[in-house]
């Protein structure tokens, strides 16, 4: 018999008689793990190191002109901000990008870069999407949501480092959350530690707490308890760990604020480190050391103070002093906020219950339960919009992922890949996938069903495999095409935002009324990938050799 990946029942039955159940099980697991390794190796092939940051100044300027029509040129960057200048070199506003800090923050399938345009005082005028590696449909949903983008308008540079439950976009929550997190990261919520790397030491707090023995981190980020051998002496706030950064004359500073044990009075303020110019920084440090205007003030009193000169007056260093004052105010404001309750998004328990039920019914369910659960899967697809697709796998391979935001999606992916590899049962396609469930319900609507002739069945059965091969070949070649458009899954969460997935969606559902699971069998590249894991359990076939050979060729090309 020719080894084409199909199972010969007679041959397998004869072989099984000579093998113990445990041997057959270990053989099936071993082959399944090898197939998973082939897929993992293909994903590793897509991993690329981050490219050197480049800035398209002409494109930046065009974006800036949308806000300041008189903008003529971009000046030299200052602390990653580009000044927007008129034809007469008048400062109109500022522009900055959320990269490179935002590059660490993954959305549904990759990171996004935003542009922030601000006025002369560095108050936000506009935030816009610049470029993204996330799925095209989710990114387009966020792009079209004005409420999401306007939530930052009017905010100061200092406050942008706070990530305080931003407004997200329904149906694209992972993508919009990653964009909001990336913007906060740019302004200090993450990554600012690279500028002020050393940890807090006892000597840093002894000017206020002479008997200090230990510094203990509090639940609030950037806040520390200072203790002697027995009791609490007070608290210290650190701006770089709280994600508060305000630019002075030439950079931000790492500011410490000491507070009494009751949490009501300020004991002192100091600059632990700074990226600002040394002459101005020395003046500010000297005033904080000898005539510290913050000492004895209540936290609320400092928070409502309008001008820095009421507490910190430094002749010739007003920009540095204003930045330190603004940083202290923002630190105290955040300290005053109640500790945000750690809540699990409602989607998590719902999605995990749905996935668990799908796995259970995949092994135990009958025809009636399949119909009922198909309705549940369709509803889950409409509400949650989470599905396994090639665009997601390629995005994760290229950019990684972040937990906990992607936990439900990671769980779904693990179920889709591990269960078929280890058991030979494709529970994802048969029970969980909303698009497959919709086809199941469509097929139940009509009693008369059709089957393709054998010749056409063989021809069309090759389409998913060819689609899978082309998608990964383009990804390995560095193509920037939106791979989500090769499948209909984004339509569930984002609507009909692109023609090709909308056509695939519509035609696939229409065909399934007459041809059982038509798209699953004759069009789905993700289904083909999962079929690769389930074919001939416990046997190495020609299909496995071809897949391993193709991945080996891909590695040779990448390494060369």
Order of alpha helices (4+ residues) and beta strands (2+ residues): alpha-alpha-alpha-beta-beta-beta-beta-beta-alpha-alpha-alpha-alpha-beta-beta-beta-alpha-beta-beta-alpha-alpha-alpha-alpha-alpha-alpha-alpha-alpha-alpha-alpha-alpha-alpha-alpha-alpha
